[in-house]
Amino acid sequence: NYELPEKARHLRVIISELQRIASHLPGVRVGSTAEAVAALQRVLYIDQEFALAHFALGHLLQGQGRTREAGKHLARASSLLRGLGDDEVPPQADGMSAGRLLELIRAMQDLAGRG
């Protein structure tokens, strides 16, 4: 069972990692969540294989309560990252490995599932 303190700790880790990643995404320098969502959608229009953009967009959509859309982007990010080795670092990941990103995605999906 997930206890509240553990859930809060996981959420803080996820948010911290996302903030670090977002600071390195090209073209995503925005002031609001709506602008960030729009920017990430533009990025994915150009490159549908950009795992980190799917990851970040999934997180933002999840925060807006758009869980079905978020789930699709998190699943796509997970699929793309599974194509890499666990220690491999995807483009624009600021040194974070594919394995670590997959752990974060699983935690986000778990948190969304438990509400």
C-alpha positions as CSV (number, residue, x, y, z in Angstrom):
1,N,0.0,0.0,0.0
2,Y,1.1,3.5,-0.8
3,E,1.1,5.7,2.2
4,L,0.7,9.5,1.8
5,P,4.2,10.4,2.9
6,E,5.7,8.0,0.4
7,K,3.3,9.2,-2.3
8,A,4.3,12.8,-1.6
9,R,8.0,12.0,-1.7
10,H,7.6,10.3,-5.1
11,L,5.7,13.3,-6.4
12,R,8.4,15.7,-5.3
13,V,11.0,13.6,-7.0
14,I,9.0,13.5,-10.2
15,I,8.4,17.2,-10.2
16,S,12.0,18.0,-9.5
17,E,13.2,15.7,-12.3
18,L,10.7,17.2,-14.7
19,Q,11.8,20.7,-13.9
20,R,15.4,19.8,-14.5
21,I,14.5,18.1,-17.8
22,A,12.2,20.9,-19.0
23,S,15.0,23.5,-18.6
24,H,16.9,21.6,-21.3
25,L,14.1,21.1,-23.9
26,P,14.6,23.3,-27.0
27,G,11.9,25.8,-27.5
28,V,10.1,25.2,-24.2
29,R,10.7,28.5,-22.3
30,V,7.2,29.4,-21.2
31,G,5.4,31.0,-18.3
32,S,2.3,28.9,-18.0
33,T,1.2,25.3,-18.1
34,A,-1.0,26.1,-21.1
35,E,1.9,27.6,-23.0
36,A,4.1,24.6,-22.1
37,V,1.5,22.2,-23.3
38,A,1.2,24.1,-26.6
39,A,5.0,24.2,-27.0
40,L,5.3,20.5,-26.4
41,Q,2.6,19.7,-28.8
42,R,4.4,21.8,-31.4
43,V,7.6,19.9,-30.7
44,L,5.8,16.6,-31.1
45,Y,4.2,17.7,-34.3
46,I,7.8,18.1,-35.7
47,D,9.3,15.0,-34.0
48,Q,6.8,12.3,-32.8
49,E,9.7,10.2,-31.6
50,F,10.9,12.7,-29.0
51,A,10.5,10.6,-25.8
52,L,11.2,13.5,-23.4
53,A,8.6,15.7,-25.0
54,H,6.0,12.9,-24.5
55,F,7.2,12.5,-21.0
56,A,6.9,16.2,-20.1
57,L,3.6,16.6,-21.9
58,G,2.2,13.5,-20.1
59,H,3.1,15.1,-16.8
60,L,1.6,18.4,-17.6
61,L,-1.6,16.9,-18.9
62,Q,-1.8,14.7,-15.8
63,G,-1.6,17.8,-13.7
64,Q,-4.5,19.3,-15.6
65,G,-6.6,16.2,-14.9
66,R,-6.4,15.1,-18.5
67,T,-5.5,11.6,-17.5
68,R,-6.5,9.8,-20.7
69,E,-4.3,12.1,-22.9
70,A,-1.5,12.0,-20.3
71,G,-1.6,8.2,-20.2
72,K,-1.2,8.1,-24.0
73,H,1.9,10.3,-23.9
74,L,3.4,8.5,-20.9
75,A,2.9,5.2,-22.7
76,R,4.5,6.5,-25.8
77,A,7.5,7.8,-23.9
78,S,7.8,4.5,-22.2
79,S,7.7,2.6,-25.5
80,L,10.4,4.9,-27.0
81,L,12.6,4.6,-23.9
82,R,12.4,0.8,-23.8
83,G,14.1,0.9,-27.1
84,L,17.2,2.2,-25.4
85,G,19.5,0.5,-22.9
86,D,18.8,1.3,-19.3
87,D,22.0,3.2,-18.9
88,E,21.7,5.0,-22.3
89,V,20.9,8.8,-22.1
90,P,18.3,10.0,-24.5
91,P,18.8,13.3,-26.3
92,Q,18.1,16.4,-24.2
93,A,17.8,14.3,-21.0
94,D,20.6,16.2,-19.2
95,G,22.4,13.0,-18.2
96,M,19.3,11.1,-17.0
97,S,19.3,7.5,-18.2
98,A,16.4,5.8,-20.0
99,G,16.1,3.4,-17.0
100,R,15.6,6.3,-14.6
101,L,13.1,8.0,-16.9
102,L,11.2,4.7,-17.1
103,E,11.1,4.5,-13.3
104,L,9.7,8.0,-13.1
105,I,7.0,7.1,-15.7
106,R,6.0,4.0,-13.7
107,A,5.7,6.2,-10.5
108,M,3.6,8.8,-12.3
109,Q,1.3,6.1,-13.7
110,D,1.1,4.5,-10.3
111,L,0.2,7.8,-8.7
112,A,-2.4,8.5,-11.4
113,G,-3.9,5.1,-10.9
114,R,-4.2,5.6,-7.1
115,G,-5.5,9.2,-7.4
